[in-house]
Structures are given as C-alpha cells and as structure tokens.
Amino acid sequence: MAWQLLVSSDFGLFSLVTILLVIAIGVGFWWFFRSRIAEEDEQGGRKGG
C-alpha cells in the first residue's frame, strides 16, 4: 500500500523526486570532495603557512 501511494499520488511523487534529488546531491558532493582531496594529495598537501 505504501509503495502504491508513493507512485500514484502527487505528494508521493514529489516526495520520491525529493528523495532522489537529495541522494543525487549527496553523491555529487561526495564526488566533488573526493576529487579535491585527491588533487590536493597529488600537489603534496596543504599550501601556505
């Protein structure tokens, strides 16, 4: 019943889109910070004082 309500009602679809968007943003942040950390490690750590 919950799955049927999730995909058949307007509020359920908005909730599903929101959940997927939050997951996508989380993956995007993870990828971004992981690439920045790898880039910083290649350059020899922190710059400056």
mmCIF file of the N, C-alpha and C atoms, coordinates in Angstrom:
data_MODEL
# 
_entry.id   MODEL 
# 
loop_
_atom_site.group_PDB 
_atom_site.id 
_atom_site.type_symbol 
_atom_site.label_atom_id 
_atom_site.label_alt_id 
_atom_site.label_comp_id 
_atom_site.label_asym_id 
_atom_site.label_entity_id 
_atom_site.label_seq_id 
_atom_site.pdbx_PDB_ins_code 
_atom_site.Cartn_x 
_atom_site.Cartn_y 
_atom_site.Cartn_z 
_atom_site.occupancy 
_atom_site.B_iso_or_equiv 
_atom_site.pdbx_formal_charge 
_atom_site.auth_seq_id 
_atom_site.auth_comp_id 
_atom_site.auth_asym_id 
_atom_site.auth_atom_id 
_atom_site.pdbx_PDB_model_num 
ATOM 1   N N  . MET A 1 1  ? 0.821  -1.190 0.000  1.00 0.00 ? 1  MET A N  1 
ATOM 2   C CA . MET A 1 1  ? 0.000  0.000  0.000  1.00 0.00 ? 1  MET A CA 1 
ATOM 3   C C  . MET A 1 1  ? 0.873  1.265  0.000  1.00 0.00 ? 1  MET A C  1 
ATOM 4   N N  . ALA A 1 2  ? 1.933  1.272  0.774  1.00 0.00 ? 2  ALA A N  1 
ATOM 5   C CA . ALA A 1 2  ? 2.769  2.470  0.835  1.00 0.00 ? 2  ALA A CA 1 
ATOM 6   C C  . ALA A 1 2  ? 3.439  2.732  -0.515 1.00 0.00 ? 2  ALA A C  1 
ATOM 7   N N  . TRP A 1 3  ? 3.907  1.660  -1.169 1.00 0.00 ? 3  TRP A N  1 
ATOM 8   C CA . TRP A 1 3  ? 4.556  1.844  -2.474 1.00 0.00 ? 3  TRP A CA 1 
ATOM 9   C C  . TRP A 1 3  ? 3.554  2.352  -3.501 1.00 0.00 ? 3  TRP A C  1 
ATOM 10  N N  . GLN A 1 4  ? 2.330  1.852  -3.453 1.00 0.00 ? 4  GLN A N  1 
ATOM 11  C CA . GLN A 1 4  ? 1.297  2.292  -4.390 1.00 0.00 ? 4  GLN A CA 1 
ATOM 12  C C  . GLN A 1 4  ? 0.973  3.769  -4.163 1.00 0.00 ? 4  GLN A C  1 
ATOM 13  N N  . LEU A 1 5  ? 0.903  4.192  -2.921 1.00 0.00 ? 5  LEU A N  1 
ATOM 14  C CA . LEU A 1 5  ? 0.640  5.584  -2.596 1.00 0.00 ? 5  LEU A CA 1 
ATOM 15  C C  . LEU A 1 5  ? 1.807  6.473  -3.012 1.00 0.00 ? 5  LEU A C  1 
ATOM 16  N N  . LEU A 1 6  ? 3.028  5.949  -2.885 1.00 0.00 ? 6  LEU A N  1 
ATOM 17  C CA . LEU A 1 6  ? 4.219  6.716  -3.239 1.00 0.00 ? 6  LEU A CA 1 
ATOM 18  C C  . LEU A 1 6  ? 4.260  7.032  -4.729 1.00 0.00 ? 6  LEU A C  1 
ATOM 19  N N  . VAL A 1 7  ? 3.853  6.110  -5.565 1.00 0.00 ? 7  VAL A N  1 
ATOM 20  C CA . VAL A 1 7  ? 3.963  6.327  -7.012 1.00 0.00 ? 7  VAL A CA 1 
ATOM 21  C C  . VAL A 1 7  ? 2.670  6.763  -7.668 1.00 0.00 ? 7  VAL A C  1 
ATOM 22  N N  . SER A 1 8  ? 1.577  6.797  -6.932 1.00 0.00 ? 8  SER A N  1 
ATOM 23  C CA . SER A 1 8  ? 0.312  7.135  -7.571 1.00 0.00 ? 8  SER A CA 1 
ATOM 24  C C  . SER A 1 8  ? -0.252 8.499  -7.165 1.00 0.00 ? 8  SER A C  1 
ATOM 25  N N  . SER A 1 9  ? 0.207  9.061  -6.055 1.00 0.00 ? 9  SER A N  1 
ATOM 26  C CA . SER A 1 9  ? -0.333 10.352 -5.627 1.00 0.00 ? 9  SER A CA 1 
ATOM 27  C C  . SER A 1 9  ? 0.668  11.462 -5.932 1.00 0.00 ? 9  SER A C  1 
ATOM 28  N N  . ASP A 1 10 ? 0.167  12.681 -6.004 1.00 0.00 ? 10 ASP A N  1 
ATOM 29  C CA . ASP A 1 10 ? 1.028  13.831 -6.269 1.00 0.00 ? 10 ASP A CA 1 
ATOM 30  C C  . ASP A 1 10 ? 2.060  14.015 -5.155 1.00 0.00 ? 10 ASP A C  1 
ATOM 31  N N  . PHE A 1 11 ? 1.605  13.931 -3.909 1.00 0.00 ? 11 PHE A N  1 
ATOM 32  C CA . PHE A 1 11 ? 2.522  14.100 -2.784 1.00 0.00 ? 11 PHE A CA 1 
ATOM 33  C C  . PHE A 1 11 ? 3.570  12.991 -2.748 1.00 0.00 ? 11 PHE A C  1 
ATOM 34  N N  . GLY A 1 12 ? 3.168  11.801 -3.098 1.00 0.00 ? 12 GLY A N  1 
ATOM 35  C CA . GLY A 1 12 ? 4.112  10.697 -3.132 1.00 0.00 ? 12 GLY A CA 1 
ATOM 36  C C  . GLY A 1 12 ? 5.178  10.898 -4.196 1.00 0.00 ? 12 GLY A C  1 
ATOM 37  N N  . LEU A 1 13 ? 4.760  11.364 -5.371 1.00 0.00 ? 13 LEU A N  1 
ATOM 38  C CA . LEU A 1 13 ? 5.725  11.607 -6.442 1.00 0.00 ? 13 LEU A CA 1 
ATOM 39  C C  . LEU A 1 13 ? 6.665  12.747 -6.094 1.00 0.00 ? 13 LEU A C  1 
ATOM 40  N N  . PHE A 1 14 ? 6.141  13.807 -5.489 1.00 0.00 ? 14 PHE A N  1 
ATOM 41  C CA . PHE A 1 14 ? 7.006  14.912 -5.048 1.00 0.00 ? 14 PHE A CA 1 
ATOM 42  C C  . PHE A 1 14 ? 8.001  14.427 -4.002 1.00 0.00 ? 14 PHE A C  1 
ATOM 43  N N  . SER A 1 15 ? 7.556  13.565 -3.097 1.00 0.00 ? 15 SER A N  1 
ATOM 44  C CA . SER A 1 15 ? 8.448  13.005 -2.088 1.00 0.00 ? 15 SER A CA 1 
ATOM 45  C C  . SER A 1 15 ? 9.522  12.147 -2.732 1.00 0.00 ? 15 SER A C  1 
ATOM 46  N N  . LEU A 1 16 ? 9.142  11.327 -3.693 1.00 0.00 ? 16 LEU A N  1 
ATOM 47  C CA . LEU A 1 16 ? 10.099 10.466 -4.380 1.00 0.00 ? 16 LEU A CA 1 
ATOM 48  C C  . LEU A 1 16 ? 11.139 11.289 -5.132 1.00 0.00 ? 16 LEU A C  1 
ATOM 49  N N  . VAL A 1 17 ? 10.698 12.330 -5.821 1.00 0.00 ? 17 VAL A N  1 
ATOM 50  C CA . VAL A 1 17 ? 11.627 13.209 -6.532 1.00 0.00 ? 17 VAL A CA 1 
ATOM 51  C C  . VAL A 1 17 ? 12.567 13.894 -5.546 1.00 0.00 ? 17 VAL A C  1 
ATOM 52  N N  . THR A 1 18 ? 12.045 14.337 -4.415 1.00 0.00 ? 18 THR A N  1 
ATOM 53  C CA . THR A 1 18 ? 12.874 14.987 -3.399 1.00 0.00 ? 18 THR A CA 1 
ATOM 54  C C  . THR A 1 18 ? 13.918 14.029 -2.838 1.00 0.00 ? 18 THR A C  1 
ATOM 55  N N  . ILE A 1 19 ? 13.507 12.809 -2.549 1.00 0.00 ? 19 ILE A N  1 
ATOM 56  C CA . ILE A 1 19 ? 14.443 11.810 -2.036 1.00 0.00 ? 19 ILE A CA 1 
ATOM 57  C C  . ILE A 1 19 ? 15.544 11.547 -3.048 1.00 0.00 ? 19 ILE A C  1 
ATOM 58  N N  . LEU A 1 20 ? 15.183 11.369 -4.311 1.00 0.00 ? 20 LEU A N  1 
ATOM 59  C CA . LEU A 1 20 ? 16.182 11.113 -5.349 1.00 0.00 ? 20 LEU A CA 1 
ATOM 60  C C  . LEU A 1 20 ? 17.103 12.311 -5.545 1.00 0.00 ? 20 LEU A C  1 
ATOM 61  N N  . LEU A 1 21 ? 16.562 13.516 -5.440 1.00 0.00 ? 21 LEU A N  1 
ATOM 62  C CA . LEU A 1 21 ? 17.374 14.719 -5.581 1.00 0.00 ? 21 LEU A CA 1 
ATOM 63  C C  . LEU A 1 21 ? 18.385 14.847 -4.438 1.00 0.00 ? 21 LEU A C  1 
ATOM 64  N N  . VAL A 1 22 ? 17.955 14.554 -3.225 1.00 0.00 ? 22 VAL A N  1 
ATOM 65  C CA . VAL A 1 22 ? 18.862 14.619 -2.078 1.00 0.00 ? 22 VAL A CA 1 
ATOM 66  C C  . VAL A 1 22 ? 19.974 13.579 -2.221 1.00 0.00 ? 22 VAL A C  1 
ATOM 67  N N  . ILE A 1 23 ? 19.636 12.392 -2.684 1.00 0.00 ? 23 ILE A N  1 
ATOM 68  C CA . ILE A 1 23 ? 20.652 11.362 -2.904 1.00 0.00 ? 23 ILE A CA 1 
ATOM 69  C C  . ILE A 1 23 ? 21.618 11.806 -3.989 1.00 0.00 ? 23 ILE A C  1 
ATOM 70  N N  . ALA A 1 24 ? 21.121 12.384 -5.077 1.00 0.00 ? 24 ALA A N  1 
ATOM 71  C CA . ALA A 1 24 ? 21.986 12.850 -6.160 1.00 0.00 ? 24 ALA A CA 1 
ATOM 72  C C  . ALA A 1 24 ? 22.910 13.973 -5.693 1.00 0.00 ? 24 ALA A C  1 
ATOM 73  N N  . ILE A 1 25 ? 22.404 14.884 -4.896 1.00 0.00 ? 25 ILE A N  1 
ATOM 74  C CA . ILE A 1 25 ? 23.238 15.966 -4.364 1.00 0.00 ? 25 ILE A CA 1 
ATOM 75  C C  . ILE A 1 25 ? 24.310 15.394 -3.447 1.00 0.00 ? 25 ILE A C  1 
ATOM 76  N N  . GLY A 1 26 ? 23.950 14.427 -2.621 1.00 0.00 ? 26 GLY A N  1 
ATOM 77  C CA . GLY A 1 26 ? 24.922 13.788 -1.746 1.00 0.00 ? 26 GLY A CA 1 
ATOM 78  C C  . GLY A 1 26 ? 26.034 13.100 -2.525 1.00 0.00 ? 26 GLY A C  1 
ATOM 79  N N  . VAL A 1 27 ? 25.673 12.394 -3.589 1.00 0.00 ? 27 VAL A N  1 
ATOM 80  C CA . VAL A 1 27 ? 26.679 11.741 -4.431 1.00 0.00 ? 27 VAL A CA 1 
ATOM 81  C C  . VAL A 1 27 ? 27.548 12.790 -5.118 1.00 0.00 ? 27 VAL A C  1 
ATOM 82  N N  . GLY A 1 28 ? 26.937 13.882 -5.552 1.00 0.00 ? 28 GLY A N  1 
ATOM 83  C CA . GLY A 1 28 ? 27.701 14.954 -6.186 1.00 0.00 ? 28 GLY A CA 1 
ATOM 84  C C  . GLY A 1 28 ? 28.713 15.575 -5.239 1.00 0.00 ? 28 GLY A C  1 
ATOM 85  N N  . PHE A 1 29 ? 28.306 15.838 -4.007 1.00 0.00 ? 29 PHE A N  1 
ATOM 86  C CA . PHE A 1 29 ? 29.238 16.374 -3.016 1.00 0.00 ? 29 PHE A CA 1 
ATOM 87  C C  . PHE A 1 29 ? 30.355 15.385 -2.725 1.00 0.00 ? 29 PHE A C  1 
ATOM 88  N N  . TRP A 1 30 ? 29.994 14.101 -2.585 1.00 0.00 ? 30 TRP A N  1 
ATOM 89  C CA . TRP A 1 30 ? 30.995 13.073 -2.317 1.00 0.00 ? 30 TRP A CA 1 
ATOM 90  C C  . TRP A 1 30 ? 32.011 13.053 -3.454 1.00 0.00 ? 30 TRP A C  1 
ATOM 91  N N  . TRP A 1 31 ? 31.578 13.050 -4.691 1.00 0.00 ? 31 TRP A N  1 
ATOM 92  C CA . TRP A 1 31 ? 32.483 13.019 -5.837 1.00 0.00 ? 31 TRP A CA 1 
ATOM 93  C C  . TRP A 1 31 ? 33.360 14.276 -5.877 1.00 0.00 ? 31 TRP A C  1 
ATOM 94  N N  . PHE A 1 32 ? 32.751 15.437 -5.641 1.00 0.00 ? 32 PHE A N  1 
ATOM 95  C CA . PHE A 1 32 ? 33.484 16.698 -5.683 1.00 0.00 ? 32 PHE A CA 1 
ATOM 96  C C  . PHE A 1 32 ? 34.582 16.735 -4.628 1.00 0.00 ? 32 PHE A C  1 
ATOM 97  N N  . PHE A 1 33 ? 34.255 16.428 -3.375 1.00 0.00 ? 33 PHE A N  1 
ATOM 98  C CA . PHE A 1 33 ? 35.237 16.479 -2.310 1.00 0.00 ? 33 PHE A CA 1 
ATOM 99  C C  . PHE A 1 33 ? 36.290 15.388 -2.457 1.00 0.00 ? 33 PHE A C  1 
ATOM 100 N N  . ARG A 1 34 ? 35.897 14.236 -2.950 1.00 0.00 ? 34 ARG A N  1 
ATOM 101 C CA . ARG A 1 34 ? 36.875 13.178 -3.172 1.00 0.00 ? 34 ARG A CA 1 
ATOM 102 C C  . ARG A 1 34 ? 37.891 13.595 -4.235 1.00 0.00 ? 34 ARG A C  1 
ATOM 103 N N  . SER A 1 35 ? 37.421 14.225 -5.308 1.00 0.00 ? 35 SER A N  1 
ATOM 104 C CA . SER A 1 35 ? 38.360 14.666 -6.341 1.00 0.00 ? 35 SER A CA 1 
ATOM 105 C C  . SER A 1 35 ? 39.251 15.794 -5.848 1.00 0.00 ? 35 SER A C  1 
ATOM 106 N N  . ARG A 1 36 ? 38.711 16.687 -5.011 1.00 0.00 ? 36 ARG A N  1 
ATOM 107 C CA . ARG A 1 36 ? 39.524 17.770 -4.451 1.00 0.00 ? 36 ARG A CA 1 
ATOM 108 C C  . ARG A 1 36 ? 40.597 17.229 -3.512 1.00 0.00 ? 36 ARG A C  1 
ATOM 109 N N  . ILE A 1 37 ? 40.259 16.250 -2.698 1.00 0.00 ? 37 ILE A N  1 
ATOM 110 C CA . ILE A 1 37 ? 41.224 15.656 -1.782 1.00 0.00 ? 37 ILE A CA 1 
ATOM 111 C C  . ILE A 1 37 ? 42.319 14.952 -2.575 1.00 0.00 ? 37 ILE A C  1 
ATOM 112 N N  . ALA A 1 38 ? 41.954 14.226 -3.621 1.00 0.00 ? 38 ALA A N  1 
ATOM 113 C CA . ALA A 1 38 ? 42.951 13.541 -4.444 1.00 0.00 ? 38 ALA A CA 1 
ATOM 114 C C  . ALA A 1 38 ? 43.859 14.558 -5.138 1.00 0.00 ? 38 ALA A C  1 
ATOM 115 N N  . GLU A 1 39 ? 43.285 15.653 -5.601 1.00 0.00 ? 39 GLU A N  1 
ATOM 116 C CA . GLU A 1 39 ? 44.068 16.696 -6.251 1.00 0.00 ? 39 GLU A CA 1 
ATOM 117 C C  . GLU A 1 39 ? 45.056 17.321 -5.268 1.00 0.00 ? 39 GLU A C  1 
ATOM 118 N N  . GLU A 1 40 ? 44.606 17.550 -4.046 1.00 0.00 ? 40 GLU A N  1 
ATOM 119 C CA . GLU A 1 40 ? 45.479 18.139 -3.025 1.00 0.00 ? 40 GLU A CA 1 
ATOM 120 C C  . GLU A 1 40 ? 46.593 17.162 -2.635 1.00 0.00 ? 40 GLU A C  1 
ATOM 121 N N  . ASP A 1 41 ? 46.291 15.885 -2.577 1.00 0.00 ? 41 ASP A N  1 
ATOM 122 C CA . ASP A 1 41 ? 47.319 14.894 -2.258 1.00 0.00 ? 41 ASP A CA 1 
ATOM 123 C C  . ASP A 1 41 ? 48.387 14.827 -3.353 1.00 0.00 ? 41 ASP A C  1 
ATOM 124 N N  . GLU A 1 42 ? 47.973 14.979 -4.609 1.00 0.00 ? 42 GLU A N  1 
ATOM 125 C CA . GLU A 1 42 ? 48.931 14.974 -5.701 1.00 0.00 ? 42 GLU A CA 1 
ATOM 126 C C  . GLU A 1 42 ? 49.880 16.178 -5.633 1.00 0.00 ? 42 GLU A C  1 
ATOM 127 N N  . GLN A 1 43 ? 49.382 17.280 -5.105 1.00 0.00 ? 43 GLN A N  1 
ATOM 128 C CA . GLN A 1 43 ? 50.181 18.505 -5.028 1.00 0.00 ? 43 GLN A CA 1 
ATOM 129 C C  . GLN A 1 43 ? 51.055 18.544 -3.775 1.00 0.00 ? 43 GLN A C  1 
ATOM 130 N N  . GLY A 1 44 ? 50.981 17.560 -2.953 1.00 0.00 ? 44 GLY A N  1 
ATOM 131 C CA . GLY A 1 44 ? 51.842 17.492 -1.780 1.00 0.00 ? 44 GLY A CA 1 
ATOM 132 C C  . GLY A 1 44 ? 51.239 18.068 -0.526 1.00 0.00 ? 44 GLY A C  1 
ATOM 133 N N  . GLY A 1 45 ? 49.957 18.036 -0.393 1.00 0.00 ? 45 GLY A N  1 
ATOM 134 C CA . GLY A 1 45 ? 49.331 18.508 0.839  1.00 0.00 ? 45 GLY A CA 1 
ATOM 135 C C  . GLY A 1 45 ? 48.965 19.978 0.781  1.00 0.00 ? 45 GLY A C  1 
ATOM 136 N N  . ARG A 1 46 ? 48.854 20.564 1.961  1.00 0.00 ? 46 ARG A N  1 
ATOM 137 C CA . ARG A 1 46 ? 48.409 21.945 2.062  1.00 0.00 ? 46 ARG A CA 1 
ATOM 138 C C  . ARG A 1 46 ? 49.459 22.930 1.576  1.00 0.00 ? 46 ARG A C  1 
ATOM 139 N N  . LYS A 1 47 ? 48.950 24.015 1.047  1.00 0.00 ? 47 LYS A N  1 
ATOM 140 C CA . LYS A 1 47 ? 49.836 25.125 0.681  1.00 0.00 ? 47 LYS A CA 1 
ATOM 141 C C  . LYS A 1 47 ? 49.709 26.201 1.733  1.00 0.00 ? 47 LYS A C  1 
ATOM 142 N N  . GLY A 1 48 ? 50.722 26.981 1.889  1.00 0.00 ? 48 GLY A N  1 
ATOM 143 C CA . GLY A 1 48 ? 50.654 28.108 2.815  1.00 0.00 ? 48 GLY A CA 1 
ATOM 144 C C  . GLY A 1 48 ? 51.218 27.764 4.177  1.00 0.00 ? 48 GLY A C  1 
ATOM 145 N N  . GLY A 1 49 ? 50.930 28.668 5.113  1.00 0.00 ? 49 GLY A N  1 
ATOM 146 C CA . GLY A 1 49 ? 51.584 28.592 6.369  1.00 0.00 ? 49 GLY A CA 1 
ATOM 147 C C  . GLY A 1 49 ? 50.919 27.926 7.462  1.00 0.00 ? 49 GLY A C  1 
# 
